[in-house]
Amino acid sequence: MAPPQLPENIKEIGAEEVFCFDCHPGVPCFTNCCRQLELALTPYDVLGLCRRLGISSRDFLDQYTLIEWQEGDVFPGVYLGMVDDGQASCPFVSAQGCAVYQGRPAACRTYPLGRAAFRQPDGSLGSFHVVIREEHCLGFQEATEQTIASWTQGQGLHTYNRMNDAMFTILHSPEVARGFLPSPEQRRLFIDTLYDLDAFRASGKVSESHELDDDNLLLAAISWLRIQLFGFFKP
């Protein structure tokens, strides 16, 4: 179910509902959405960008991100550092488009949709989608028909959604709902475990970590961290 009082430009969309949208260099607003934005990165976003750039997770964090935690936040946020060019541009955008397109983050892949996960009464995870119509985006004038399924498939979102659902079990744990606040050490552990996956692999905290591929290692890291934070394995 959708949250109440969504802004007028945001509308819940059904699984079979069709909308018209496309994004390509011929659209007049091409790359405008890559500027003047605050882009939070998930652990899987960082993993994908590291693969695309061919650099270590620590080098990526040091070169391209800002890590912020403010009083009242539960966990730190990792944000892509924007270029100081007067437009707060993404460091990977050019006139030709995205230079890291194959490794672009989930938020870039999902737009103009938004996806939210929620816990159902039986404890399982459900999700719903919204379509976001912003004045600057002219992609809605394109004739290409889309559905949630076609957009998700075309943007390669299935694994991103699966990884983000795994993260939900930490970010929206019942313990968090009951007021859990991590210590400074636990906040550092959150970043070191999930965002610096190379270091986590080298730490040997998960058995056979050197034999796991990156995707499965991240899932193992999420499970391991959940135990360290909350003391139990059940999501």
C-alpha positions, 0 to 999 in steps of 0.5 A, a space after each residue: 500500500 502507498 503512503 498517505 498524501 503523496 505529492 501531486 507529481 508522485 502516483 502509485 502505479 499498478 503492476 500492469 499499468 502502462 506509462 510512456 517514457 524513454 531516456 536517450 540523447 535525443 531527449 532535450 533534457 538528457 543528463 539534466 537529472 544528473 545535476 543538482 541532486 543528492 545521491 545516496 548510495 547503497 552497498 550494492 551501488 558502491 560494489 557496482 561502481 567499483 566493478 565498473 571503475 576497476 578500483 578497490 572499495 576503499 579507493 572508491 570511498 575515499 575518492 568519490 563519496 561523502 559519509 555523513 551521520 547526524 544526530 537522530 540518524 540511525 546509520 550513516 549515509 554514504 553519498 556520491 560526491 558531486 563536482 563543484 561546477 555550479 551545477 552540483 554535477 555527478 562526477 561521471 556525467 558527460 555531454 555523451 551521457 553516463 560514463 559508468 552506465 553499466 555500473 550506475 546506481 539503483 536510483 538512476 536505474 529506477 527513475 522515473 519510478 520509485 520503489 519502496 519495500 515494507 514489512 507485511 503483517 506476516 513479517 515478509 517483505 512487500 513492495 510497491 512502485 510510484 511514478 515520479 513526474 518532474 517538470 524538468 523531465 521530458 522523457 514522458 513525452 516519448 512514445 515508448 510504452 513501459 510497465 514496471 516489469 519492462 522497466 525493471 528488466 530493461 534497467 537491470 534492476 532485479 539484483 539491485 532490488 534483491 540486495 536492497 531488500 536484504 539491506 531492509 532487514 538491517 535498516 528497518 529491523 524490528 530492533 530499529 523500530 523499537 528505538 535501537 541506536 548504534 554506538 559510534 563503533 557500530 556505525 563504523 562497523 556498518 560502513 566497514 562491513 557493507 561499503 568496504 567489501 574488499 576489506 571485509 573479504 580480507 578480514 575472514 569474518 565469514 568462512 570461505 569468504 575468498 571463495 564467494 563471488 561479490 554478490 554472495 559476499 555482500 549478502 553474507 556481510 549483511 547477515 553477519 552485520 545483522 548478528 553483530 548489531 542485533 544479536 540474532 539472525 532472523 531478519 
